[in-house]
Amino acid sequence: MTPHELVAILEKHERWLKKRTGGSRANLTMANMEGSNLSGVDLTQGKLSGANLSHCDLSNANLSNADLFAAHLTKADLSGCNLYRADLRGAHMRGAKLKRAILKEADLRGGALLYGGGGKGGKGVDFIRSDLSGSDFDDASLNNANMSGADLTDATMNGADCEGALLTGATLMRAVMKSCNLTNADLRGSNLSGVNLQGAVLRNANLSGAMLAGANLRNADLQGAKLEGADLAGADTTGANLARSAENFSVQIQQALHNHYTWINTGGAMGSRADLAGADMTHIDLSGVNLSGANLKQANLTGAKMRECLLIMCDISEAVLSGADFTGAILDGANLRGANLQGARLDGAGIGWVDIKGQDGKPTGRLWAANLTSCNLNGASCVRTNLRGANLSDCDFSDADLTGAILSDANIRDTRFTGANLTGASLPPPPDIDD
């Protein structure tokens, strides 16, 4: 296509848009316009399916409602381009620039293309997957865009607005999506391995079955996000608001919790004590729940929200509790022997002794101390934590914050406080080395 022919088509399209005589809708289906300068053109509702627009300058162009089915936009400059409701199914956009582009309600799914040869009647159907790998979507508007099954490997979407976007089954491996807005986005079954979602907003997003292995979720907001079956192995969730309600876990875990609540509320007359030994409950939100007496031995509660929980006389030995939040929780008399509480928050928690009561409900005068022998509390926050009378022998409090903590009457034999902040902490006298 010559430049003169292209200009003529654009002029007629402009007249068609303005409903003037002599106008006609632009039909550039399968046209080869590689490298053309189309900056600022208005091709609203234009027909460009299968067109070769690779390396084209389409910055600030208007392609809203355009048919770009299976179009080639490899390394095209679409910065600031209006692609509202554009049909980009099966489009090739590898390495394209889409900074500040508008893709609201655009369709970026794969598409089926009819081709000649093969099959009965000389026709066949080829499914083309949208290739958006390596594309630059920084600050783009992708509200309610449909990118289901699209390949967004190594794409950048920093600051992009993807609220309500459909990304089911999409491949986003190693994508950089810092501060991206994915509120209410559907990411079921998507591959987000190694993705950088630092500071991203994923409120109420559906991440069921998503692969998030090795993802960066530092300071991300995942409040209300659905994470059932999601793989978070090796993901960095430091500072993330990652709370998973019990409904996001297996039926067995939900039933065990329900039976335990009944057991607690009926004084043991109904229900049953929760046996969740070895259960995977990473990032579960059980804030304010009464799990007293439950068996949580060797459970994985990494990053769990356990604020103001009642965990009196629980068996939490050898459990993984790194990064968990136990602020204000009561763990009096609990068995935490060998548990990993590295980086956990225990501010204002009570982990001391409990007064054993007899069958008549009256105190027997016998105290049962919390057992934290050989616990890893490296870097934990224990501000004003009450550890009075607890067995802390062989505990590692290295680099922990014990400001105002109460450790009087505790057993601190072989306990390590290297680098710990002990400002205002009440400590028992050092053990007798001859004892």
C-alpha positions as CSV (number, residue, x, y, z in Angstrom):
1,M,0.0,0.0,0.0
2,T,1.4,3.4,-1.0
3,P,1.4,6.4,1.3
4,H,-1.1,8.1,-1.0
5,E,-3.5,5.2,-0.9
6,L,-3.3,5.1,2.9
7,V,-3.9,8.9,3.2
8,A,-6.9,8.6,1.0
9,I,-8.4,5.8,3.1
10,L,-7.8,7.8,6.3
11,E,-9.5,10.9,4.7
12,K,-12.6,8.9,3.6
13,H,-12.7,7.3,7.1
14,E,-12.7,10.8,8.7
15,R,-15.6,11.8,6.5
16,W,-17.4,8.6,7.4
17,L,-17.0,9.3,11.1
18,K,-18.4,12.7,10.6
19,K,-21.2,11.3,8.4
20,R,-20.3,13.5,5.4
21,T,-20.8,12.6,1.8
22,G,-18.1,10.6,0.1
23,G,-17.0,9.0,3.3
24,S,-16.4,5.3,3.8
25,R,-15.2,3.1,6.7
26,A,-11.5,2.3,6.6
27,N,-10.9,-1.3,5.6
28,L,-7.3,-2.1,6.1
29,T,-7.8,-5.8,6.6
30,M,-4.5,-7.7,6.0
31,A,-2.9,-4.5,4.8
32,N,0.9,-4.1,5.2
33,M,1.7,-0.8,6.9
34,E,4.8,-1.8,8.8
35,G,6.8,1.1,10.1
36,S,4.2,3.7,9.1
37,N,3.7,6.9,11.1
38,L,0.1,6.9,12.2
39,S,0.5,9.1,15.2
40,G,-2.7,10.8,16.3
41,V,-4.9,9.2,13.5
42,D,-8.5,8.5,14.1
43,L,-9.4,5.0,13.1
44,T,-12.4,4.6,15.4
45,Q,-14.3,1.4,14.3
46,G,-11.7,0.8,11.6
47,K,-11.2,-2.7,10.1
48,L,-7.6,-3.7,10.7
49,S,-7.9,-7.5,11.2
50,G,-4.7,-9.2,10.3
51,A,-3.0,-5.9,9.4
52,N,0.7,-5.6,9.8
53,L,1.3,-2.6,12.0
54,S,4.7,-3.8,13.4
55,H,7.0,-0.9,14.3
56,C,4.3,1.6,13.6
57,D,4.0,4.9,15.5
58,L,0.4,4.8,16.7
59,S,1.0,7.1,19.7
60,N,-2.1,9.0,20.8
61,A,-4.1,7.4,18.0
62,N,-7.8,6.6,18.4
63,L,-8.5,3.0,17.7
64,S,-11.5,2.7,20.0
65,N,-13.9,-0.1,18.9
66,A,-11.5,-1.0,16.1
67,D,-11.2,-4.5,14.7
68,L,-7.6,-5.5,15.3
69,F,-8.2,-9.3,15.3
70,A,-4.9,-11.1,14.8
71,A,-3.2,-7.8,13.9
72,H,0.6,-7.6,14.1
73,L,1.6,-4.8,16.5
74,T,5.1,-6.2,17.4
75,K,7.2,-3.3,18.8
76,A,4.6,-0.8,17.8
77,D,4.4,2.5,19.7
78,L,0.8,2.7,21.2
79,S,1.7,5.2,23.9
80,G,-1.4,7.1,24.9
81,C,-3.5,5.2,22.3
82,N,-7.2,4.9,22.8
83,L,-8.1,1.2,22.4
84,Y,-11.4,1.3,24.2
85,R,-13.4,-1.8,23.4
86,A,-11.0,-2.7,20.6
87,D,-11.0,-6.3,19.4
88,L,-7.4,-7.4,19.9
89,R,-8.1,-11.1,20.0
90,G,-5.0,-13.1,18.8
91,A,-3.0,-9.9,18.4
92,H,0.8,-10.0,18.3
93,M,2.0,-7.2,20.6
94,R,5.4,-8.5,21.6
95,G,7.5,-5.6,22.9
96,A,4.9,-3.0,22.1
97,K,4.8,0.3,24.0
98,L,1.4,1.0,25.6
99,K,2.3,3.5,28.3
100,R,-0.8,5.4,29.4
101,A,-2.8,3.6,26.7
102,I,-6.6,3.2,27.2
103,L,-7.7,-0.4,26.9
104,K,-10.9,-0.3,28.9
105,E,-13.1,-3.3,28.0
106,A,-10.7,-4.3,25.2
107,D,-10.7,-7.9,24.2
108,L,-7.2,-9.4,24.3
109,R,-8.1,-13.0,24.4
110,G,-6.8,-15.6,21.9
111,G,-8.9,-16.1,18.8
112,A,-9.9,-18.7,16.2
113,L,-8.8,-17.9,12.7
114,L,-10.2,-19.7,9.6
115,Y,-7.6,-20.7,7.1
116,G,-7.5,-22.5,3.8
117,G,-6.0,-26.0,3.4
118,G,-6.3,-29.1,5.6
119,G,-9.5,-30.5,6.9
120,K,-12.7,-31.3,5.1
121,G,-13.6,-28.8,2.4
122,G,-10.1,-27.3,2.4
123,K,-10.8,-25.2,5.5
124,G,-9.4,-25.4,9.0
125,V,-9.5,-23.4,12.3
126,D,-6.3,-22.2,13.9
127,F,-6.5,-20.9,17.5
128,I,-4.1,-17.9,17.9
129,R,-3.0,-16.9,21.4
130,S,-2.6,-13.2,22.1
131,D,1.1,-12.5,22.4
132,L,1.7,-9.5,24.7
133,S,5.0,-10.7,26.0
134,G,7.6,-8.0,26.8
135,S,5.0,-5.2,26.2
136,D,5.0,-2.0,28.2
137,F,1.7,-1.3,29.8
138,D,3.0,1.1,32.4
139,D,0.2,3.5,33.7
140,A,-2.2,2.0,31.1
141,S,-5.9,1.8,31.7
142,L,-7.1,-1.8,31.4
143,N,-10.4,-1.6,33.4
144,N,-12.5,-4.7,32.6
145,A,-10.2,-5.7,29.7
146,N,-10.4,-9.3,28.7
147,M,-6.9,-10.9,28.7
148,S,-7.9,-14.4,29.4
149,G,-5.2,-16.8,28.3
150,A,-3.0,-14.1,27.0
151,D,0.8,-14.3,27.1
152,L,2.1,-11.4,29.2
153,T,5.5,-12.9,30.0
154,D,8.1,-10.3,31.0
155,A,5.5,-7.5,30.4
156,T,5.7,-4.3,32.5
157,M,2.4,-3.0,34.0
158,N,3.7,-0.6,36.7
159,G,0.9,1.6,37.9
160,A,-1.6,0.1,35.4
161,D,-5.3,0.2,36.3
162,C,-6.6,-3.4,35.7
163,E,-9.6,-3.2,38.0
164,G,-12.1,-5.9,37.0
165,A,-9.8,-7.2,34.3
166,L,-10.2,-10.9,33.2
167,L,-6.8,-12.6,33.3
168,T,-8.0,-16.2,33.8
169,G,-5.3,-18.6,32.6
170,A,-3.0,-15.8,31.5
171,T,0.8,-16.2,31.6
172,L,2.4,-13.3,33.6
173,M,5.7,-15.0,34.4
174,R,8.3,-12.4,35.5
175,A,6.0,-9.5,34.7
176,V,6.7,-6.3,36.6
177,M,3.4,-5.0,38.1
178,K,4.5,-2.6,40.9
179,S,1.6,-0.6,42.3
180,C,-0.8,-2.2,39.7
181,N,-4.5,-2.0,40.5
182,L,-6.0,-5.4,40.2
183,T,-9.0,-4.9,42.4
184,N,-11.8,-7.4,41.6
185,A,-9.6,-8.9,38.8
186,D,-10.1,-12.5,37.8
187,L,-6.7,-14.3,37.8
188,R,-7.9,-17.9,38.3
189,G,-5.4,-20.4,37.1
190,S,-3.0,-17.7,35.9
191,N,0.8,-18.2,36.0
192,L,2.3,-15.4,38.1
193,S,5.6,-17.2,38.8
194,G,8.3,-14.6,39.7
195,V,6.0,-11.7,39.1
196,N,6.8,-8.4,40.9
197,L,3.5,-7.2,42.5
198,Q,5.2,-5.0,45.1
199,G,2.7,-2.5,46.5
200,A,0.0,-3.8,44.1
201,V,-3.7,-3.7,45.1
202,L,-5.4,-7.1,44.7
203,R,-8.5,-6.4,46.9
204,N,-11.2,-9.0,46.3
205,A,-9.2,-10.4,43.3
206,N,-9.7,-14.1,42.5
207,L,-6.4,-15.9,42.6
208,S,-7.8,-19.4,43.0
209,G,-5.4,-22.0,41.6
210,A,-2.9,-19.3,40.6
211,M,0.8,-20.0,40.5
212,L,2.6,-17.4,42.6
213,A,5.8,-19.2,43.3
214,G,8.7,-16.8,43.9
215,A,6.4,-13.8,43.5
216,N,7.2,-10.4,45.1
217,L,4.1,-9.4,47.1
218,R,5.9,-7.0,49.4
219,N,3.4,-4.5,50.8
220,A,0.7,-5.7,48.5
221,D,-2.9,-5.4,49.5
222,L,-4.7,-8.7,49.2
223,Q,-7.6,-8.0,51.5
224,G,-10.5,-10.2,50.6
225,A,-8.6,-11.9,47.8
226,K,-9.5,-15.6,47.0
227,L,-6.4,-17.8,47.3
228,E,-7.9,-21.3,47.4
229,G,-5.4,-23.6,45.8
230,A,-2.9,-20.8,45.0
231,D,0.8,-21.8,45.1
232,L,2.7,-19.2,47.2
233,A,5.9,-21.3,47.6
234,G,8.8,-18.9,48.0
235,A,6.7,-15.8,47.6
236,D,7.9,-12.7,49.5
237,T,4.9,-11.5,51.5
238,T,6.7,-9.0,53.8
239,G,4.3,-6.3,54.8
240,A,1.5,-7.7,52.6
241,N,-2.1,-7.4,53.7
242,L,-2.6,-11.1,52.9
243,A,-5.5,-12.5,54.8
244,R,-7.2,-15.7,53.9
245,S,-10.6,-16.5,55.5
246,A,-11.3,-20.0,56.5
247,E,-13.6,-20.4,53.5
248,N,-10.4,-20.4,51.3
249,F,-9.2,-23.6,52.9
250,S,-10.1,-27.3,52.5
251,V,-13.4,-28.7,53.7
252,Q,-11.5,-30.7,56.4
253,I,-10.0,-27.5,57.9
254,Q,-13.3,-25.7,57.8
255,Q,-15.1,-28.6,59.5
256,A,-12.4,-28.9,62.2
257,L,-12.7,-25.2,63.0
258,H,-16.5,-25.4,63.0
259,N,-16.5,-28.4,65.4
260,H,-14.0,-26.7,67.6
261,Y,-16.1,-23.5,67.9
262,T,-19.1,-25.8,68.9
263,W,-16.9,-27.6,71.4
264,I,-15.8,-24.3,73.0
265,N,-19.3,-22.8,73.1
266,T,-20.9,-25.8,74.6
267,G,-18.2,-26.5,77.2
268,G,-17.3,-29.7,75.5
269,A,-20.8,-31.1,75.4
270,M,-21.0,-31.0,71.6
271,G,-18.5,-30.7,68.8
272,S,-14.9,-31.8,69.1
273,R,-11.4,-30.4,69.8
274,A,-9.7,-29.3,66.6
275,D,-6.9,-31.6,65.4
276,L,-5.1,-29.6,62.8
277,A,-1.6,-31.1,63.3
278,G,0.5,-30.5,60.2
279,A,-2.2,-28.6,58.4
280,D,-1.2,-25.9,55.8
281,M,-3.0,-22.7,56.9
282,T,-0.5,-20.1,55.6
283,H,-1.9,-16.6,55.8
284,I,-5.1,-17.7,57.4
285,D,-7.1,-14.9,59.2
286,L,-8.3,-16.2,62.6
287,S,-8.2,-12.9,64.4
288,G,-10.2,-13.0,67.7
289,V,-11.0,-16.7,67.4
290,N,-11.0,-19.0,70.4
291,L,-8.8,-22.0,69.6
292,S,-7.9,-22.9,73.2
293,G,-6.9,-26.5,73.6
294,A,-6.5,-27.1,69.8
295,N,-3.8,-29.3,68.3
296,L,-1.7,-27.3,65.9
297,K,1.5,-29.3,66.2
298,Q,3.7,-28.9,63.1
299,A,1.0,-26.7,61.4
300,N,2.1,-24.2,58.8
301,L,0.8,-20.8,59.9
302,T,3.3,-18.6,58.1
303,G,2.0,-15.1,57.9
304,A,-1.2,-16.0,59.7
305,K,-3.4,-13.3,61.3
306,M,-4.0,-14.4,64.9
307,R,-4.5,-11.0,66.5
308,E,-6.3,-11.3,69.9
309,C,-6.7,-15.0,69.5
310,L,-7.3,-17.3,72.5
311,L,-4.8,-20.2,72.3
312,I,-4.7,-21.2,75.9
313,M,-3.2,-24.7,76.5
314,C,-2.8,-25.2,72.7
315,D,-0.2,-27.6,71.3
316,I,1.7,-25.5,68.7
317,S,5.0,-27.3,69.0
318,E,7.3,-27.4,66.0
319,A,4.8,-25.2,64.1
320,V,5.9,-22.8,61.4
321,L,4.8,-19.3,62.6
322,S,7.2,-17.1,60.8
323,G,5.8,-13.6,60.1
324,A,2.6,-14.5,61.9
325,D,0.7,-11.7,63.8
326,F,-0.2,-12.7,67.4
327,T,-0.7,-9.1,68.7
328,G,-2.8,-9.2,71.8
329,A,-3.2,-13.0,71.7
330,I,-3.4,-15.1,74.8
331,L,-1.2,-18.2,74.7
332,D,-0.9,-18.9,78.4
333,G,0.1,-22.5,79.1
334,A,0.6,-23.2,75.4
335,N,3.2,-25.7,74.1
336,L,5.4,-23.9,71.5
337,R,8.4,-26.1,71.9
338,G,10.6,-25.9,68.8
339,A,8.3,-23.5,66.9
340,N,9.6,-21.1,64.3
341,L,8.5,-17.6,65.2
342,Q,11.1,-15.8,63.2
343,G,9.9,-12.3,62.4
344,A,6.6,-12.9,64.2
345,R,4.7,-10.1,65.9
346,L,3.8,-10.8,69.6
347,D,3.2,-7.3,70.9
348,G,1.1,-7.3,74.0
349,A,0.6,-11.0,73.9
350,G,0.3,-13.1,77.0
351,I,2.5,-16.3,76.9
352,G,2.8,-17.1,80.6
353,W,1.3,-19.6,83.0
354,V,-2.3,-20.6,83.5
355,D,-3.9,-21.6,86.7
356,I,-5.1,-25.2,86.4
357,K,-8.7,-25.7,87.5
358,G,-10.3,-28.8,89.0
359,Q,-13.5,-30.6,87.9
360,D,-15.5,-28.2,90.0
361,G,-14.1,-25.3,88.0
362,K,-12.2,-23.9,91.0
363,P,-8.4,-23.1,90.8
364,T,-6.2,-25.8,92.1
365,G,-3.3,-23.5,92.8
366,R,-1.2,-25.4,90.3
367,L,0.3,-23.3,87.6
368,W,1.0,-24.6,84.1
369,A,3.7,-22.6,82.3
370,A,4.0,-21.9,78.6
371,N,6.7,-24.0,77.0
372,L,8.9,-22.2,74.5
373,T,12.0,-24.3,74.7
374,S,14.2,-24.1,71.6
375,C,11.9,-21.6,69.9
376,N,13.3,-19.4,67.1
377,L,12.2,-15.8,67.8
378,N,14.9,-14.2,65.7
379,G,13.8,-10.7,64.8
380,A,10.4,-11.1,66.4
381,S,8.6,-8.1,67.9
382,C,7.8,-8.8,71.5
383,V,7.0,-5.3,72.7
384,R,5.3,-5.5,76.1
385,T,4.8,-9.3,75.7
386,N,4.0,-11.1,79.0
387,L,6.3,-14.1,79.3
388,R,6.2,-14.4,83.0
389,G,7.0,-17.9,84.2
390,A,7.5,-19.3,80.7
391,N,10.1,-21.8,79.9
392,L,12.4,-20.0,77.5
393,S,15.4,-22.3,77.8
394,D,17.5,-22.4,74.6
395,C,15.3,-19.8,72.9
396,D,16.8,-17.5,70.3
397,F,15.7,-13.9,70.7
398,S,18.6,-12.5,68.5
399,D,17.7,-9.1,67.1
400,A,14.2,-9.3,68.7
401,D,12.5,-6.3,70.1
402,L,11.7,-7.0,73.8
403,T,10.9,-3.4,74.8
404,G,8.9,-3.5,78.0
405,A,8.5,-7.3,77.9
406,I,7.9,-9.2,81.1
407,L,10.2,-12.2,81.6
408,S,10.2,-12.3,85.4
409,D,10.2,-15.9,86.8
410,A,10.9,-17.2,83.3
411,N,13.5,-19.9,82.7
412,I,16.2,-18.3,80.5
413,R,18.9,-21.0,80.7
414,D,20.9,-20.9,77.5
415,T,18.5,-18.3,76.0
416,R,20.2,-16.0,73.4
417,F,19.6,-12.2,73.4
418,T,22.3,-11.2,70.9
419,G,21.3,-7.9,69.4
420,A,17.9,-7.8,71.1
421,N,16.4,-4.6,72.3
422,L,15.8,-5.1,76.1
423,T,14.8,-1.5,76.9
424,G,12.5,-1.5,79.9
425,A,12.3,-5.3,79.9
426,S,12.0,-7.1,83.3
427,L,14.4,-10.1,83.3
428,P,14.9,-12.8,85.9
429,P,18.2,-13.1,87.6
430,P,20.8,-14.9,85.4
431,P,20.8,-18.7,86.1
432,D,23.4,-20.0,88.4
433,I,26.2,-21.4,86.3
434,D,27.0,-23.9,89.0
435,D,23.5,-25.2,89.0
